[in-house]
């Protein structure tokens, strides 16, 4: 089920099938936002670490190693992905 926005684009309703042929850039940016998190190596004041970011790039946390970062993501029922 899709609900039309004022501009005629469809709004995704959770629990329904998404027609990717009619998705807006804003909807695409939100796709996976609550299911996927990215881990990337970073340099902090205390040395190397691993940053955890939401699918849209929003910083969420810092971990000492990639295993700890992945465990934190999984604990929050998300799927970890490594950014090289």
Phi and psi in radians as a Rosetta constraint file:
Dihedral C 1 N 2 CA 2 C 2 CIRCULARHARMONIC -2.146 0.35
Dihedral N 2 CA 2 C 2 N 3 CIRCULARHARMONIC 2.485 0.35
Dihedral C 2 N 3 CA 3 C 3 CIRCULARHARMONIC -1.918 0.35
Dihedral N 3 CA 3 C 3 N 4 CIRCULARHARMONIC 2.291 0.35
Dihedral C 3 N 4 CA 4 C 4 CIRCULARHARMONIC -1.372 0.35
Dihedral N 4 CA 4 C 4 N 5 CIRCULARHARMONIC 2.344 0.35
Dihedral C 4 N 5 CA 5 C 5 CIRCULARHARMONIC -1.387 0.35
Dihedral N 5 CA 5 C 5 N 6 CIRCULARHARMONIC 3.011 0.35
Dihedral C 5 N 6 CA 6 C 6 CIRCULARHARMONIC -1.057 0.35
Dihedral N 6 CA 6 C 6 N 7 CIRCULARHARMONIC -0.435 0.35
Dihedral C 6 N 7 CA 7 C 7 CIRCULARHARMONIC -1.594 0.35
Dihedral N 7 CA 7 C 7 N 8 CIRCULARHARMONIC 0.063 0.35
Dihedral C 7 N 8 CA 8 C 8 CIRCULARHARMONIC 1.631 0.35
Dihedral N 8 CA 8 C 8 N 9 CIRCULARHARMONIC -0.150 0.35
Dihedral C 8 N 9 CA 9 C 9 CIRCULARHARMONIC -1.371 0.35
Dihedral N 9 CA 9 C 9 N 10 CIRCULARHARMONIC 2.735 0.35
Dihedral C 9 N 10 CA 10 C 10 CIRCULARHARMONIC -1.547 0.35
Dihedral N 10 CA 10 C 10 N 11 CIRCULARHARMONIC 2.504 0.35
Dihedral C 10 N 11 CA 11 C 11 CIRCULARHARMONIC -1.768 0.35
Dihedral N 11 CA 11 C 11 N 12 CIRCULARHARMONIC 2.294 0.35
Dihedral C 11 N 12 CA 12 C 12 CIRCULARHARMONIC -1.305 0.35
Dihedral N 12 CA 12 C 12 N 13 CIRCULARHARMONIC 2.311 0.35
Dihedral C 12 N 13 CA 13 C 13 CIRCULARHARMONIC -1.915 0.35
Dihedral N 13 CA 13 C 13 N 14 CIRCULARHARMONIC 2.099 0.35
Dihedral C 13 N 14 CA 14 C 14 CIRCULARHARMONIC -0.907 0.35
Dihedral N 14 CA 14 C 14 N 15 CIRCULARHARMONIC 2.494 0.35
Dihedral C 14 N 15 CA 15 C 15 CIRCULARHARMONIC 1.523 0.35
Dihedral N 15 CA 15 C 15 N 16 CIRCULARHARMONIC 0.130 0.35
Dihedral C 15 N 16 CA 16 C 16 CIRCULARHARMONIC -2.119 0.35
Dihedral N 16 CA 16 C 16 N 17 CIRCULARHARMONIC 2.968 0.35
Dihedral C 16 N 17 CA 17 C 17 CIRCULARHARMONIC -1.454 0.35
Dihedral N 17 CA 17 C 17 N 18 CIRCULARHARMONIC 2.305 0.35
Dihedral C 17 N 18 CA 18 C 18 CIRCULARHARMONIC -1.674 0.35
Dihedral N 18 CA 18 C 18 N 19 CIRCULARHARMONIC 2.172 0.35
Dihedral C 18 N 19 CA 19 C 19 CIRCULARHARMONIC -1.515 0.35
Dihedral N 19 CA 19 C 19 N 20 CIRCULARHARMONIC 1.786 0.35
Dihedral C 19 N 20 CA 20 C 20 CIRCULARHARMONIC -1.195 0.35
Dihedral N 20 CA 20 C 20 N 21 CIRCULARHARMONIC -0.190 0.35
Dihedral C 20 N 21 CA 21 C 21 CIRCULARHARMONIC -1.333 0.35
Dihedral N 21 CA 21 C 21 N 22 CIRCULARHARMONIC -0.255 0.35
Dihedral C 21 N 22 CA 22 C 22 CIRCULARHARMONIC -2.245 0.35
Dihedral N 22 CA 22 C 22 N 23 CIRCULARHARMONIC 0.775 0.35
Dihedral C 22 N 23 CA 23 C 23 CIRCULARHARMONIC -1.833 0.35
Dihedral N 23 CA 23 C 23 N 24 CIRCULARHARMONIC 2.407 0.35
Dihedral C 23 N 24 CA 24 C 24 CIRCULARHARMONIC -1.470 0.35
Dihedral N 24 CA 24 C 24 N 25 CIRCULARHARMONIC 2.803 0.35
Dihedral C 24 N 25 CA 25 C 25 CIRCULARHARMONIC -1.002 0.35
Dihedral N 25 CA 25 C 25 N 26 CIRCULARHARMONIC -0.639 0.35
Dihedral C 25 N 26 CA 26 C 26 CIRCULARHARMONIC -1.152 0.35
Dihedral N 26 CA 26 C 26 N 27 CIRCULARHARMONIC -0.712 0.35
Dihedral C 26 N 27 CA 27 C 27 CIRCULARHARMONIC -1.175 0.35
Dihedral N 27 CA 27 C 27 N 28 CIRCULARHARMONIC -0.673 0.35
Dihedral C 27 N 28 CA 28 C 28 CIRCULARHARMONIC -1.077 0.35
Dihedral N 28 CA 28 C 28 N 29 CIRCULARHARMONIC -0.692 0.35
Dihedral C 28 N 29 CA 29 C 29 CIRCULARHARMONIC -1.123 0.35
Dihedral N 29 CA 29 C 29 N 30 CIRCULARHARMONIC -0.505 0.35
Dihedral C 29 N 30 CA 30 C 30 CIRCULARHARMONIC -1.521 0.35
Dihedral N 30 CA 30 C 30 N 31 CIRCULARHARMONIC -0.219 0.35
Dihedral C 30 N 31 CA 31 C 31 CIRCULARHARMONIC -1.071 0.35
Dihedral N 31 CA 31 C 31 N 32 CIRCULARHARMONIC 2.139 0.35
Dihedral C 31 N 32 CA 32 C 32 CIRCULARHARMONIC 1.394 0.35
Dihedral N 32 CA 32 C 32 N 33 CIRCULARHARMONIC 0.065 0.35
Dihedral C 32 N 33 CA 33 C 33 CIRCULARHARMONIC -0.960 0.35
Dihedral N 33 CA 33 C 33 N 34 CIRCULARHARMONIC -0.684 0.35
Dihedral C 33 N 34 CA 34 C 34 CIRCULARHARMONIC -1.745 0.35
Dihedral N 34 CA 34 C 34 N 35 CIRCULARHARMONIC 0.047 0.35
Dihedral C 34 N 35 CA 35 C 35 CIRCULARHARMONIC -1.983 0.35
Dihedral N 35 CA 35 C 35 N 36 CIRCULARHARMONIC -0.408 0.35
Dihedral C 35 N 36 CA 36 C 36 CIRCULARHARMONIC -2.119 0.35
Dihedral N 36 CA 36 C 36 N 37 CIRCULARHARMONIC 2.416 0.35
Dihedral C 36 N 37 CA 37 C 37 CIRCULARHARMONIC -2.313 0.35
Dihedral N 37 CA 37 C 37 N 38 CIRCULARHARMONIC 2.549 0.35
Dihedral C 37 N 38 CA 38 C 38 CIRCULARHARMONIC -1.917 0.35
Dihedral N 38 CA 38 C 38 N 39 CIRCULARHARMONIC 2.499 0.35
Dihedral C 38 N 39 CA 39 C 39 CIRCULARHARMONIC -2.001 0.35
Dihedral N 39 CA 39 C 39 N 40 CIRCULARHARMONIC 2.276 0.35
Dihedral C 39 N 40 CA 40 C 40 CIRCULARHARMONIC -2.439 0.35
Dihedral N 40 CA 40 C 40 N 41 CIRCULARHARMONIC 2.497 0.35
Dihedral C 40 N 41 CA 41 C 41 CIRCULARHARMONIC -1.189 0.35
Dihedral N 41 CA 41 C 41 N 42 CIRCULARHARMONIC 2.406 0.35
Dihedral C 41 N 42 CA 42 C 42 CIRCULARHARMONIC -2.416 0.35
Dihedral N 42 CA 42 C 42 N 43 CIRCULARHARMONIC 2.850 0.35
Dihedral C 42 N 43 CA 43 C 43 CIRCULARHARMONIC -1.899 0.35
Dihedral N 43 CA 43 C 43 N 44 CIRCULARHARMONIC 2.174 0.35
Dihedral C 43 N 44 CA 44 C 44 CIRCULARHARMONIC -1.937 0.35
Dihedral N 44 CA 44 C 44 N 45 CIRCULARHARMONIC 3.095 0.35
Dihedral C 44 N 45 CA 45 C 45 CIRCULARHARMONIC -1.057 0.35
Dihedral N 45 CA 45 C 45 N 46 CIRCULARHARMONIC -0.451 0.35
Dihedral C 45 N 46 CA 46 C 46 CIRCULARHARMONIC -1.685 0.35
Dihedral N 46 CA 46 C 46 N 47 CIRCULARHARMONIC 0.136 0.35
Dihedral C 46 N 47 CA 47 C 47 CIRCULARHARMONIC 1.933 0.35
Dihedral N 47 CA 47 C 47 N 48 CIRCULARHARMONIC -2.886 0.35
Dihedral C 47 N 48 CA 48 C 48 CIRCULARHARMONIC -1.134 0.35
Dihedral N 48 CA 48 C 48 N 49 CIRCULARHARMONIC 2.551 0.35
Dihedral C 48 N 49 CA 49 C 49 CIRCULARHARMONIC -2.687 0.35
Dihedral N 49 CA 49 C 49 N 50 CIRCULARHARMONIC -3.086 0.35
Dihedral C 49 N 50 CA 50 C 50 CIRCULARHARMONIC -2.275 0.35
Dihedral N 50 CA 50 C 50 N 51 CIRCULARHARMONIC 2.040 0.35
Dihedral C 50 N 51 CA 51 C 51 CIRCULARHARMONIC -1.502 0.35
Dihedral N 51 CA 51 C 51 N 52 CIRCULARHARMONIC 2.453 0.35
Dihedral C 51 N 52 CA 52 C 52 CIRCULARHARMONIC -1.875 0.35
Dihedral N 52 CA 52 C 52 N 53 CIRCULARHARMONIC 2.185 0.35
Dihedral C 52 N 53 CA 53 C 53 CIRCULARHARMONIC -2.167 0.35
Dihedral N 53 CA 53 C 53 N 54 CIRCULARHARMONIC 2.543 0.35
Dihedral C 53 N 54 CA 54 C 54 CIRCULARHARMONIC -1.184 0.35
Dihedral N 54 CA 54 C 54 N 55 CIRCULARHARMONIC 2.921 0.35
Dihedral C 54 N 55 CA 55 C 55 CIRCULARHARMONIC -1.004 0.35
Dihedral N 55 CA 55 C 55 N 56 CIRCULARHARMONIC -0.477 0.35
Dihedral C 55 N 56 CA 56 C 56 CIRCULARHARMONIC -1.554 0.35
Dihedral N 56 CA 56 C 56 N 57 CIRCULARHARMONIC 0.051 0.35
Dihedral C 56 N 57 CA 57 C 57 CIRCULARHARMONIC 1.682 0.35
Dihedral N 57 CA 57 C 57 N 58 CIRCULARHARMONIC -0.071 0.35
Dihedral C 57 N 58 CA 58 C 58 CIRCULARHARMONIC -1.153 0.35
Dihedral N 58 CA 58 C 58 N 59 CIRCULARHARMONIC 2.162 0.35
Dihedral C 58 N 59 CA 59 C 59 CIRCULARHARMONIC -1.123 0.35
Dihedral N 59 CA 59 C 59 N 60 CIRCULARHARMONIC 2.380 0.35
Dihedral C 59 N 60 CA 60 C 60 CIRCULARHARMONIC -2.086 0.35
Dihedral N 60 CA 60 C 60 N 61 CIRCULARHARMONIC -0.634 0.35
Dihedral C 60 N 61 CA 61 C 61 CIRCULARHARMONIC -2.922 0.35
Dihedral N 61 CA 61 C 61 N 62 CIRCULARHARMONIC 2.994 0.35
Dihedral C 61 N 62 CA 62 C 62 CIRCULARHARMONIC -2.240 0.35
Dihedral N 62 CA 62 C 62 N 63 CIRCULARHARMONIC 2.402 0.35
Dihedral C 62 N 63 CA 63 C 63 CIRCULARHARMONIC -2.198 0.35
Dihedral N 63 CA 63 C 63 N 64 CIRCULARHARMONIC 2.741 0.35
Dihedral C 63 N 64 CA 64 C 64 CIRCULARHARMONIC -1.273 0.35
Dihedral N 64 CA 64 C 64 N 65 CIRCULARHARMONIC -0.490 0.35
Dihedral C 64 N 65 CA 65 C 65 CIRCULARHARMONIC -2.598 0.35
Dihedral N 65 CA 65 C 65 N 66 CIRCULARHARMONIC 2.875 0.35
Dihedral C 65 N 66 CA 66 C 66 CIRCULARHARMONIC -1.166 0.35
Dihedral N 66 CA 66 C 66 N 67 CIRCULARHARMONIC -0.518 0.35
Dihedral C 66 N 67 CA 67 C 67 CIRCULARHARMONIC -1.153 0.35
Dihedral N 67 CA 67 C 67 N 68 CIRCULARHARMONIC -0.748 0.35
Dihedral C 67 N 68 CA 68 C 68 CIRCULARHARMONIC -1.147 0.35
Dihedral N 68 CA 68 C 68 N 69 CIRCULARHARMONIC -0.681 0.35
Dihedral C 68 N 69 CA 69 C 69 CIRCULARHARMONIC -1.090 0.35
Dihedral N 69 CA 69 C 69 N 70 CIRCULARHARMONIC -0.816 0.35
Dihedral C 69 N 70 CA 70 C 70 CIRCULARHARMONIC -1.096 0.35
Dihedral N 70 CA 70 C 70 N 71 CIRCULARHARMONIC -0.721 0.35
Dihedral C 70 N 71 CA 71 C 71 CIRCULARHARMONIC -1.089 0.35
Dihedral N 71 CA 71 C 71 N 72 CIRCULARHARMONIC -0.704 0.35
Dihedral C 71 N 72 CA 72 C 72 CIRCULARHARMONIC -1.126 0.35
Dihedral N 72 CA 72 C 72 N 73 CIRCULARHARMONIC -0.708 0.35
Dihedral C 72 N 73 CA 73 C 73 CIRCULARHARMONIC -1.128 0.35
Dihedral N 73 CA 73 C 73 N 74 CIRCULARHARMONIC -0.824 0.35
Dihedral C 73 N 74 CA 74 C 74 CIRCULARHARMONIC -1.095 0.35
Dihedral N 74 CA 74 C 74 N 75 CIRCULARHARMONIC -0.677 0.35
Dihedral C 74 N 75 CA 75 C 75 CIRCULARHARMONIC -1.035 0.35
Dihedral N 75 CA 75 C 75 N 76 CIRCULARHARMONIC -0.509 0.35
Dihedral C 75 N 76 CA 76 C 76 CIRCULARHARMONIC -1.678 0.35
Dihedral N 76 CA 76 C 76 N 77 CIRCULARHARMONIC 0.368 0.35
Dihedral C 76 N 77 CA 77 C 77 CIRCULARHARMONIC 1.019 0.35
Dihedral N 77 CA 77 C 77 N 78 CIRCULARHARMONIC 0.688 0.35
Dihedral C 77 N 78 CA 78 C 78 CIRCULARHARMONIC -2.091 0.35
Dihedral N 78 CA 78 C 78 N 79 CIRCULARHARMONIC 2.951 0.35
Dihedral C 78 N 79 CA 79 C 79 CIRCULARHARMONIC -1.836 0.35
Dihedral N 79 CA 79 C 79 N 80 CIRCULARHARMONIC 2.142 0.35
Dihedral C 79 N 80 CA 80 C 80 CIRCULARHARMONIC -1.416 0.35
Dihedral N 80 CA 80 C 80 N 81 CIRCULARHARMONIC 2.513 0.35
Dihedral C 80 N 81 CA 81 C 81 CIRCULARHARMONIC -2.377 0.35
Dihedral N 81 CA 81 C 81 N 82 CIRCULARHARMONIC 2.381 0.35
Dihedral C 81 N 82 CA 82 C 82 CIRCULARHARMONIC -1.612 0.35
Dihedral N 82 CA 82 C 82 N 83 CIRCULARHARMONIC 2.275 0.35
Dihedral C 82 N 83 CA 83 C 83 CIRCULARHARMONIC -1.783 0.35
Dihedral N 83 CA 83 C 83 N 84 CIRCULARHARMONIC 2.181 0.35
